[in-house]
Amino acid sequence: MFEVTDLEIQYPNGYKALHGVTLTVSEPQVVAIIGSSGAGKSTLIRCINRLVEPTAGSIKLDGLELTTLGGSGLRKARRRIGMIFQEYNLVERLTVMENVLSGRLGYVSFWRAYRRNFPPQDIQNAYELLERVGLEGRENTRADALSGGQRQRVGIARALMQKPDILLVDEPTASLDPKTSRQIMRLICELAHEFGTPALVNIHDVALAQASADRIIGLSDGRLVFDGKPEDLNEEALTLIYGEEDWSSTIKDDGDDEEEGVAGLTKAKTKAGNGLISEGAAG
Amino acid sequence: MTPKEHAKRHPEIWRKFSPRETLVRYAWMFGIVLVAAWSLRNLDIPWFYFLDAHKQVADLFRRMVPPDWGHFSEVMMPLIETIHIATLGTIVTYALALPVAFMAARNTTPNKLIWFIGRFILVSSRSINTIVWALIFVAIFGPGPVAGVWAIAFRSIGFMGKLIAEAIEEIDHGAVEAIEATGASRLQVLMLGVLPQVWPVILGTTVYRWDINIRESTVLGFVGAGGIGIQLYSSINLFAWDQVAVMLLSILAVVILSEFVSATVRAKIT
């Protein structure tokens, strides 16, 4: 059970990044958070593990208030919160294995970590996760020798090493190509369901969010403006979240299943037509 | 557009500096010449010594050649002692400079006071010359290589600490944030998030400083802090220039060797 209540962030210069956001995740589901750049998606996610300090409101993870924690209390809470980053944030000069095992740092002493002497079950778990994310045999590769998609897989394994009670995922696909994006997003959603871990995923790709998430939340100017099922996300909702735009080609039409292929074709044609017309106008 | 309008919009003259700026630049140059002239006047240089300088050089060269190679066996041990002083001094520096660098880097320092102390250590270490440090440590430990090792270490802390601290301030913060987010302790974050990122700089500056320290430790003996400098100083005082030549040549050989080692190691670091 994860609850955010009236969460607010005001920066010292008076700018408010979040205006009282309230949100409850009561089952292991993938929650996609969409909204324009600057709407407060990252800020919201970073408040949860306190990489950013909220100024008002409450965040509760299974009843534990996270906003007031400090020192070792905060470190203990962070062990239960896994995070996946847009730029992967691996330690580039360390090996894949060291990066994955660093997910266990909250549980081992300084000297054990210094000698890279992690408990056997952690090492076994790391090997299992590496296989699960498709990086078996790469444990001794240095992180800076991997491609973007592979690095993100290491990032996913590191977060899951924590056996987290909640996963925070900040733009996991924004630095990846469309195909890798879809693979990574699918992997995150599969693993979240497999481990029974709720996941909050910031994402810019609306179609991908709709296709993979169990629930969608829309943020606009630091306010929650949409909270519903992926199929409820219509043009009206998107206008509310992002503002006025032609959304017809962005959203997936779940309503007419038998017509989908045809509808898709028509849309593609319209789009191509539009492209041609605008090109002609520009020339 | 008439030709006149055209010329106005596209003039033939372009100057980087305005007349005012040009004047200021000439004033600066004149000022520097003035300062140089003032220094020369105050130094009271005995110019007549310059008249026979070429004869002195020729004379010195005659006294040095041929070098007294028989003297080499006596120089061998002090030369090795010199290398030991430099190596031990660098190892002590390595142990002391790392914590100071973490104190003096803005992104790893625990608070402003510790940061200030770290910066103060770096600045004071660098502002005192190795020879002056050697004088101080000869007074504390008495003459000998121990004083030399500490003198080398205290001068090097500032050099290595500053370079490592600057490297720490330029690391990728994202990786550090990710390690923090796993619930790691402060020390673990430094060790697994920060240290790997600055490791090439640490290794590189250590080897580079060792190379510099070999050169510096050759003169430590002038003030009694061990090494080949003691023999060098006494041979110069005895006008035994053929022995001095042997020492200078062997120092040159060692310095070239250390520079080669340092360059090779630094090129290998990735």
Contacts between the chains, C-beta under 8 A, distances in Angstrom:
chain1	res1	chain2	res2	distance
A	49	B	181	5.3
A	51	B	177	6.0
A	51	B	180	7.3
A	51	B	181	6.5
A	75	B	183	4.6
A	75	B	184	7.4
A	75	B	185	6.6
A	76	B	183	6.6
A	77	B	183	7.4
A	78	B	180	7.4
A	78	B	181	5.9
A	78	B	182	6.6
A	78	B	183	3.7
A	79	B	182	6.9
A	79	B	183	3.6
A	80	B	183	7.9
A	81	B	181	7.2
A	83	B	178	6.9
A	83	B	181	4.5
A	85	B	174	6.3
A	85	B	177	7.8
A	85	B	178	6.1
A	87	B	174	5.3
A	88	B	174	8.0
A	89	B	172	7.8
A	89	B	174	3.9
A	89	B	175	5.2
A	89	B	177	6.3
A	89	B	178	3.7
A	90	B	175	6.3
A	90	B	178	7.3
A	91	B	175	4.6
A	91	B	178	8.0
A	91	B	179	7.2
A	91	B	192	6.5
A	91	B	193	6.1
A	91	B	196	5.2
A	91	B	197	6.9
A	92	B	172	7.4
A	92	B	175	7.1
A	92	B	196	7.9
A	92	B	197	7.4
A	93	B	196	4.5
A	93	B	197	6.4
A	93	B	199	6.5
A	93	B	200	7.8
A	94	B	192	7.2
A	94	B	196	5.1
A	98	B	192	7.3
A	102	B	178	8.0
A	102	B	179	5.8
A	102	B	182	6.2
A	102	B	184	7.2
A	102	B	192	5.5
A	103	B	182	5.4
A	104	B	182	7.7
A	105	B	179	6.7
A	105	B	182	5.3
A	105	B	183	6.9
A	105	B	184	3.6
A	105	B	185	7.6
A	105	B	188	4.9
A	105	B	192	6.7
A	106	B	182	5.7
A	106	B	183	3.1
A	106	B	184	6.0
A	110	B	185	6.6
A	110	B	187	5.0
A	110	B	188	5.9
A	110	B	191	7.1
A	113	B	184	8.0
A	113	B	188	5.4
A	113	B	191	6.6
A	113	B	192	6.5
A	114	B	191	6.0
A	155	B	178	7.7
A	158	B	178	7.4
A	158	B	182	7.4
A	162	B	182	6.0
A	162	B	183	7.5
